[in-house]
């Protein structure tokens, strides 16, 4: 399993495929933080929304780097379950690297500020909530990218369609007053929640919502991989 994860990450990095999503994420976050300074929690909440489609795209690229014959060979040698899980773990590790960059970038660009009024969150609390927001978005983004991967769609056009519909749908269905907010991961809801005081019950609800959505999407991915095997 560990060797398969390393193999996927090595292929993703050595082929240079990692540059496109990383540069896209840096550009989007640079524009975001260039617009002015904000409290850490609020800034990071929007950052998680911006990074959601980037992380999904990154996952698709990582899973598509491996040639189909090599993937089939890995499935035979390691077993289907190990091959599937290794790809997902590699995508999660790559996503964590992108999240780490996203958490550090606003401090380098001067896009965040400390408490400016009584009652404002401390910097540490804001960073902790920002990390939480990104970790809520990451599993859902990995699941979406996996559903758009070539192993599932078998066609580049279908893969782009799944990725686009999923990314746009997460934003549109996540708007206030959406008719079906449950159909999208709670990236928009989390960003809204971080603009004000966050109750523990709200944090638990958002965490459960994110876990349920990612679990459902990953179940669909594994089901399709089993059918395609």
DOMI-528873 format. One record per residue (C-alpha): x, y, z. Coordinates in Angstrom, 1 decimal, padded with zeros to 4 digits, always signed. Example, Ala and Ser with C-alpha at 12.3 -4.5 7.8 and 13.67 -1.06 7.14 Angstrom:
// residues 2
      X      Y      Z
 +012.3 -004.5 +007.8
 +013.7 -001.1 +007.1
END
This chain:
// residues 229
      X      Y      Z
 +000.0 +000.0 +000.0
 +002.7 +002.5 +001.0
 +004.7 +001.7 -002.1
 +001.6 +002.3 -004.3
 +001.0 +005.7 -002.6
 +004.6 +006.7 -003.1
 +004.4 +005.6 -006.7
 +001.3 +007.7 -007.4
 +002.8 +010.8 -005.7
 +006.2 +010.3 -007.5
 +004.4 +010.1 -010.9
 +002.4 +013.2 -010.0
 +005.4 +015.3 -009.0
 +008.1 +014.1 -011.5
 +005.9 +014.5 -014.6
 +005.3 +018.1 -013.7
 +001.5 +017.6 -013.6
 +001.4 +019.0 -010.1
 +002.3 +022.5 -011.3
 -001.0 +023.3 -013.0
 -003.3 +023.0 -010.0
 -000.8 +024.5 -007.6
 -000.3 +027.6 -009.9
 -004.0 +027.9 -010.4
 -004.5 +027.8 -006.6
 -001.8 +030.4 -006.0
 -003.2 +032.7 -008.6
 -006.8 +032.4 -007.2
 -005.6 +033.0 -003.6
 -003.3 +035.8 -004.7
 -006.3 +037.6 -006.2
 -008.4 +036.8 -003.1
 -005.9 +038.2 -000.6
 -004.9 +041.1 -002.8
 -008.3 +042.6 -002.3
 -007.7 +043.6 +001.3
 -007.1 +042.3 +004.7
 -009.6 +040.2 +006.7
 -009.8 +038.3 +009.9
 -008.1 +034.9 +009.6
 -011.3 +032.7 +010.0
 -013.3 +034.7 +007.5
 -010.4 +034.8 +005.0
 -009.7 +031.1 +005.4
 -013.4 +030.3 +005.0
 -013.4 +031.9 +001.5
 -010.1 +030.3 +000.8
 -011.6 +026.8 +001.3
 -014.3 +027.7 -001.2
 -011.8 +028.9 -003.8
 -009.6 +025.8 -003.3
 -012.4 +023.2 -003.5
 -012.5 +023.0 -007.3
 -008.7 +023.3 -007.4
 -008.3 +020.3 -005.0
 -010.8 +018.3 -007.1
 -008.9 +019.1 -010.3
 -005.6 +018.2 -008.6
 -007.1 +014.8 -007.5
 -008.2 +014.0 -011.1
 -004.8 +014.9 -012.5
 -003.0 +012.7 -009.9
 -005.3 +009.7 -010.5
 -005.0 +010.1 -014.3
 -001.2 +010.3 -014.4
 -000.8 +006.5 -014.2
 -001.2 +004.7 -017.5
 -004.2 +002.3 -017.7
 -002.0 -000.8 -018.1
 +000.1 +000.1 -015.1
 -003.1 +000.7 -013.0
 -004.5 -002.7 -014.1
 -001.2 -004.4 -013.2
 -001.2 -002.7 -009.8
 -004.8 -003.9 -009.2
 -003.8 -007.5 -010.1
 -000.6 -007.5 -007.9
 -002.0 -005.6 -004.9
 -005.7 -006.3 -005.1
 -008.5 -004.0 -006.2
 -009.2 -002.5 -002.8
 -005.5 -001.6 -002.1
 -005.1 -000.1 -005.6
 -008.3 +002.1 -005.1
 -007.4 +003.2 -001.6
 -003.7 +003.9 -002.5
 -004.9 +006.4 -005.1
 -007.2 +008.1 -002.7
 -004.6 +008.3 +000.0
 -002.1 +009.8 -002.5
 -004.7 +012.4 -003.4
 -005.3 +013.3 +000.2
 -001.6 +013.7 +000.9
 -001.2 +015.9 -002.1
 -004.3 +017.9 -001.0
 -002.8 +018.4 +002.5
 +000.3 +019.9 +000.9
 -001.9 +022.4 -001.0
 -003.8 +023.2 +002.1
 -000.6 +023.9 +004.0
 +000.4 +026.4 +001.3
 -003.0 +028.0 +001.4
 -002.8 +028.4 +005.2
 +000.6 +030.1 +004.9
 +000.1 +032.3 +001.9
 -002.1 +035.0 +003.4
 +000.5 +035.8 +006.0
 +003.1 +036.2 +003.3
 +000.8 +038.4 +001.2
 -000.4 +040.5 +004.2
 -004.0 +039.4 +003.5
 -005.0 +038.8 +007.1
 -005.0 +040.8 +010.2
 -005.2 +040.2 +013.9
 -008.0 +041.2 +016.3
 -009.1 +044.8 +015.7
 -012.0 +045.1 +018.0
 -013.1 +043.6 +021.3
 -014.7 +040.2 +020.8
 -012.7 +039.4 +017.7
 -011.2 +035.9 +017.6
 -007.6 +035.5 +018.4
 -005.2 +034.7 +015.6
 -004.7 +031.2 +016.9
 -008.4 +030.6 +017.0
 -008.8 +032.0 +013.5
 -006.1 +029.7 +012.1
 -007.6 +026.7 +013.8
 -011.0 +027.4 +012.3
 -009.4 +028.0 +008.9
 -007.6 +024.6 +009.1
 -011.0 +023.0 +010.0
 -012.7 +024.7 +007.0
 -010.0 +023.4 +004.6
 -010.1 +019.9 +006.1
 -013.9 +019.8 +005.6
 -013.5 +020.7 +002.0
 -010.6 +018.3 +001.3
 -012.4 +014.9 +001.5
 -015.3 +016.2 -000.7
 -012.9 +017.6 -003.3
 -010.9 +014.3 -003.4
 -014.2 +012.4 -003.9
 -015.3 +014.7 -006.7
 -011.9 +014.5 -008.4
 -012.0 +010.7 -008.1
 -015.5 +010.6 -009.7
 -014.1 +012.6 -012.6
 -011.0 +010.5 -013.0
 -010.4 +008.5 -016.2
 -010.8 +005.2 -014.4
 -014.5 +006.0 -013.8
 -015.5 +008.2 -016.8
 -013.2 +006.5 -019.4
 -013.5 +009.7 -021.4
 -011.7 +013.1 -021.0
 -014.8 +015.0 -022.0
 -017.0 +013.2 -019.4
 -014.3 +013.7 -016.8
 -014.2 +017.5 -017.4
 -018.0 +017.6 -017.3
 -018.2 +015.8 -014.0
 -015.5 +018.1 -012.5
 -017.2 +021.3 -013.8
 -020.7 +020.3 -012.8
 -019.5 +019.3 -009.4
 -017.5 +022.4 -008.8
 -020.2 +024.8 -010.1
 -022.9 +022.8 -008.3
 -021.1 +023.1 -005.0
 -021.1 +026.9 -005.3
 -024.6 +027.3 -006.7
 -026.3 +024.8 -004.4
 -024.4 +026.2 -001.5
 -025.9 +029.7 -001.9
 -028.3 +031.0 +000.8
 -031.8 +029.9 +000.0
 -030.7 +027.0 -002.2
 -033.5 +024.5 -002.9
 -031.2 +021.5 -002.3
 -028.2 +022.6 -000.1
 -027.7 +019.0 +001.0
 -026.8 +018.0 -002.5
 -023.5 +019.9 -002.3
 -020.6 +019.8 +000.2
 -020.9 +022.5 +002.9
 -018.0 +024.7 +001.6
 -020.2 +027.7 +001.2
 -022.1 +027.1 +004.4
 -018.8 +026.9 +006.3
 -017.6 +030.1 +004.8
 -020.8 +031.9 +005.9
 -020.5 +030.4 +009.4
 -017.0 +031.7 +009.8
 -018.1 +035.3 +009.3
 -019.6 +035.4 +012.8
 -019.6 +033.5 +016.0
 -019.5 +029.8 +015.5
 -021.6 +027.6 +017.8
 -020.4 +024.1 +018.7
 -023.7 +022.6 +017.4
 -023.2 +024.4 +014.0
 -019.6 +023.1 +013.8
 -020.8 +019.5 +014.5
 -023.5 +019.8 +011.9
 -021.2 +021.1 +009.2
 -018.6 +018.4 +010.1
 -021.2 +015.6 +009.9
 -022.6 +017.1 +006.6
 -019.2 +017.2 +005.0
 -018.4 +013.6 +006.2
 -021.7 +012.3 +004.9
 -021.4 +014.0 +001.5
 -017.8 +012.8 +001.0
 -018.7 +009.3 +002.2
 -021.6 +009.1 -000.3
 -019.4 +010.4 -003.2
 -016.5 +008.0 -002.3
 -019.0 +005.1 -002.1
 -020.1 +006.0 -005.6
 -016.5 +006.1 -006.8
 -015.7 +002.7 -005.3
 -018.9 +001.2 -006.8
 -018.0 +002.5 -010.3
 -014.4 +001.2 -009.9
 -015.8 -002.2 -009.0
 -018.1 -002.2 -012.1
 -015.2 -001.0 -014.3
 -012.8 -003.7 -013.0
END
